[in-house]
Amino acid sequence: MNGEKKFISGIVSPGERSGPAWWFAFQENKLLVDTRTEPVAVPLLVDFKELGLIAIRPNYLGKLDGRHCYAVEVAEGTISPAGMAFEGLRQLYGRLDEDLFWIAGRAVQIIDWDRTHQFCGRCGAPLRAKRTERAKECPQCGLLHFPRLAPAIIVLVERDSRLLLARSRHFMPGMYSVLAGFVEPGESLEESVVREVREEVGIEIEDIKYFGSQPWPFPHSLMIGFTATYAGGEIAMDDTEIEDAGWYSVDHLPRIPGKISIARKLIDWFLTKQKKRTED
């Protein structure tokens, strides 16, 4: 969130709506936006029915600057109202207010969890929503089901005035980024950083420092960013995941991720750091 607006998470929907609310409506993973404005907008309505659409699986999200926020789903094949369109979140970054963008990322994850957790995974009984927390409870065996969240580390490794960039086999053509991977059960974040770097490029690192975090709703990750310093070894790629990797200077960078990602924030941090060194 960019700090200009204040979002307060909530679970229990208010009894009556006294004013317009933000409606984050999804068809599968695409958000309904009003394309007649620039930037595009999320519908701001007292009731979602004003659009002539049927809401499936409504979930209350909380308040943004005092306005209620709801996540809803519409059926596959639903035609968007005139002047509106269903668009993927990645394509909306930079075209939608940033606070609304990240709430949309929250909304799509909650809707997906709601859709895929209708029955208990232990006994098969229908689940019911808890009112005191974001969870579903099995009335038969008591098992609680929480929204899925997959923690993943992402790390920028520096070596003198160069940074390590790698190309994954699933990246867009020409794209390079810093290393990342999912945290394994029983593993600390720092242990995960060391393991991922060792597995993917075969080098050792030290001086691991926390950088920041970012929710990543593609589909349900939490990215935890770190910086680290090269400690030894030569690059030896895991060719099942990594297509290419190398040390890059500020003046000779390949194509890097867009500003939506914490990967880009890490790279920009390094570039700023090197620029200050040069100026000094």
N, C-alpha and C positions, 0 to 999 in steps of 0.2 A: 504494500500500500504506500502511496506517495506522501501521506501525512496531511494532505489538504482536506480530506474528508475523514470522518471518524466512523468506523464500523464496530458495532457491538454484537457479538454472536448471540444467538438465542435459539431455543428449541420449541417452546410452547407458543403457538400462534395466538395473537390477541383475539378476544371474542368477537369484536366488531371492528371494521375498518372505517376510520373517520376521515381518511384522506388518501391521496394517491400513494401507491406502493410500487416498488420495482419488481417486475416479473421476469425472472430468468427462465425462459421457456426453451426446452430442447426437443428436437426431433433427432433421436439417437444422440450423436455427440455434436450436433450443430445448434447454435444459439439463434433465436429469433431476434432480429434487430431491425430498427427503422432506418432504412437506407436513404430517406429523403433529407436527412440532416448530415452535416459534416462537423465533427466526427459522428459516426453512426450512433444510435441510441438504443438502450434497452427500454421496452415499453414501461411507461409510468402511468398506472391506471388504478382506480379504486377496486375494480373487479376484473379478473382476467376474461370473464365472459363478454366484456365489451368488444373484444376482438372477434367474437363469433366462433371461438375455438373451444374445444373441450379439454380441460386439464386432467391429466392422469398423474397419480402419485404426487400430490402437492406436499412440499416440505417447507417449513418456516426456517429462515436462515438467520434473522436478526434485524438490526436497524443500521442504516447508513445515513448519518446526519439526521436522525430522527424519523426517517422514512422506513417503513417495514420492507423487508426483502423476502421474496418467495421463489422457490425453485419448483417448476412444474415440467411435466413431459407431455408431449402431444403424440398422437398415433402416427406410425409410419405412413407416409403418403399424404399427410395433411398439407393442404395448399396454404402458403403464407398469405396473409391479407395484403391488399394493394399497398405498394410502397414499402413493403417489408420483405425480408428474406432470411432463410436459415443458412448460417455461415459457420465454418469451422473456427475454433478459438485461435488457432495459430495465425490464421489469415486476418483475424480481427485485432491483433496486437498493433498498437499505434493508431488504429482507426476508432477505437473505443476508449472512453475515459478509463484511465489505468485502475482506479479503484473499482469500477464496475467490472473490468476485465478479470481482476483477481477474485472478486466475489463470484463471477461466472465460473471460474475454475473450481471454486468450492462447490458451487451448485451442481455442476455436472458430475462430480464425484459422489455427492450425496444421492443424486437421482440414480446413478449406476448401482450404488450399494443397495438402495431401496429395491430396485428392480431385480437384483440377483440374490436378495436375501428375503424371500417370501416364506421360506420353510426352514425349519431347524435342520442343520447338517448332522445332528446326532440322532434325533428320533423321527424327523420328518413332519412334525406338527406345524401348523401355521403359526407364524411369529406375530407378536404384537409390539408396537412401539412403546418404549419407556418415555415417560413424561419428564423425568428428572435429568436425563442425559441422552446424548446422541447414540442410541443403542436400540437393539431389538431383543425381546425376551421371549423365551419359549415357555408357554404356560404349562406345558406338560413335564419337561425335565429341568427347567430353570436355567438352561444355558443362555448366556448373553452373547450377542453378536454385535460387534462394533464395526464402524466403517473401515474398510481396508486401507492401510497406509504402508507403503514400502519405502523404508529409509535407504538412501543411496548417497555414497560419498562422491565428491568431485574435487580434484586436486590439481593445482598448478605447481609444477616442479620447475625450479629455476637453477641454472648453472652459470655462475658469473653473470654475464649480461645477456644470456639466452634463456629461452623457456622451451619446455618440452611440449610438442604438439603431435598429435597422432590422428590418423584417419581410420575410422571404423568402416567396416564393409557395408554398413547400412546407411552411411552418410550420403548426402547429396553430392554429385560430382564436384571434385576439387575442394571439398570442405574438410578442414582440420579443426581439432579442438583439444582441450585438456582431457586428462583421463578421468573416467568415472566408472562406478560399478555399485551393485547392490551389497548392502551389509548382510552378512550371514548370521544365522542364529548362534548366540553365545559369543559374539565378537564385539569388541569395542569399536568405536568409530576410528580411532587411531590405528588399531590393528587392521581394520578394513582398508585404510589408506595404504599402509605398507604392503599388504597382500595384493591389492589390485595393481599397484605399480609394478611389483615384482612379477606378477603373473602376466601382465600385458606387455611389458617392455624389458623385463629382466634386470632392472637396476635397483640399487638400494637408495633410500632417502633418509633424511634426518631433519631436525628442527621443524617438526610438524606444528602448524598453528591454525587455529580456527579462523575462518574468514567471514562466514555468514551462511544463511540458509534461504531456501526458496521453495514454496510449494510448487509442484510441477504436475499439473492435472492431465498428463498424457501417458498413462491414464490416471495413476494414483500414487505418485511418488512424492517424497520430501527430499530435496537435494540439500546436503550439508557440505558446505565448501571449506576447503583447507588450502594452505600454501605449504610448500616443503622445499628443502634444499637437496640437491644431488649429493650423494655420499659415496658412490662408487659403482663400478660395473660398466659394461658396454650394452648398448641397446640390442636386445634379442627379442624380436616380436613374437607374440602368440598369433600365428597367422590364421587361427580360426576366428579371431575377433578383430585383429588389427591388420590393416592393409599396408600401412606405411607409418613411420614415426621418425622424428628427428629433432635436433636442437635448432631453434630459429632466433635470429636477432630481430630487433625492432624494425630495421630497415628492409627486412626480407621475409615478410609474413605471407603465408598462403591465405586462401579464403578462410575467414573465421566466422563463428556463429553470430547471429543477429542480437540486438540489444535486449530481446525478451528474456534471455537466459542468464543464469548465474555464471555460466562458462564465459560469456562475454564480459561480465563484470570482473571476473578474475583476470582475464587477459588485459582489460583496460587498466586495472590496478597495476599490473606489471609494466605496461607501457608508460603510465604516468610516473611510476617509480624510476624507470630508466631515463625519462626525459629530465626529471629533477637532477639526477646524477650528472647528466651531460651539462646542464645549465650551471651546476656547482663547479 
